[in-house]
Amino acid sequence: MKSTQFIYTLFAMAAVYMSSTMSVNSANADKKAEKTKSVFAENLKAGKKQNIVVYGTSLTQGGAWVKQLQDYLNKNYPGLATVTNSGGSGQHSGWGLQNVQEKVIKLKPDVVFIEFSVNDCVGRFKISVDKAKSNITEITKKIKEANPDCEIIIQIMNPVIGKSAADRKDMKSYQQMHRDFAKDKGYILIDHMPEWEKVLKKDEKDFLKLVPDGLHPGGPGYEKIVIPTIVKQLGLDK
């Protein structure tokens, strides 16, 4: 009889432990979800004006997605969002670090979109993966020191094919570094690669219709792939 009671007691203790563990795991999951939740999007929904700066390469400086994003925000959150394009054609994270004060911090943004991996991997710039990580670390550190509440959004853009891919032999390593960096710092990551790769794997000709030179998407490409990804991932849709 005593043995039976002892077994029942053990089962009861195990049940309590499992319940407690599940509660902790659930709480941790909630915290993780909160970490990736876009404050910028929530502020817009609350009617708060937001100052947005986009920072990166020619994929930002000349990217139709920037105007398309502004147009989307104007339509859905009229009068609340201002998007400033601080990208630099042909530039990389070294340039980004040198110019972050003038092109980002002085604008006092509430949120900054950053992308440099597509050019950091270009051979002639001689930027190693470690150096690229050091640059992006310093860029974001300076932004956060100026405004701890500024939201950082790391972007990984599109695949590169043809002549433009010849000098970008290790682009995947640079992209993965940005994924790991965003995860480690708790920054939002918008990775456009999966959607682009679906198009590329299905038919290269269809990909080139959206990315005519193999590197820079045209307006239709950004409208079809990039804007929907940004809107969905940040929860900007109403």
HELIX and SHEET records of a PDB file:
HELIX    1   1 LYS A    2  LYS A   35  1                                  34    
HELIX    2   2 VAL A   39  LYS A   45  1                                   7    
HELIX    3   3 SER A   58  GLN A   61  1                                   4    
HELIX    4   4 ALA A   64  ASN A   76  1                                  13    
HELIX    5   5 SER A   93  LYS A  103  1                                  11    
HELIX    6   6 ILE A  105  LEU A  107  5                                   3    
HELIX    7   7 SER A  117  ASP A  120  1                                   4    
HELIX    8   8 GLY A  123  PHE A  125  5                                   3    
HELIX    9   9 VAL A  129  ALA A  146  1                                  18    
HELIX   10  10 GLY A  162  ALA A  165  5                                   4    
HELIX   11  11 MET A  171  LYS A  185  1                                  15    
HELIX   12  12 MET A  193  LYS A  202  1                                  10    
HELIX   13  13 GLU A  204  LEU A  210  1                                   7    
HELIX   14  14 GLY A  219  GLY A  221  1                                   3    
HELIX   15  15 TYR A  222  VAL A  226  3                                   5    
HELIX   16  16 ILE A  227  LEU A  234  1                                   8    
SHEET    1   A 5 ALA A  81  ASN A  85  0                                        
SHEET    2   A 5 GLN A  50  GLY A  56  1                                        
SHEET    3   A 5 VAL A 111  GLU A 115  1                                        
SHEET    4   A 5 GLU A 151  ILE A 156  1                                        
SHEET    5   A 5 ILE A 188  ASP A 191  1                                        
END                                                                             
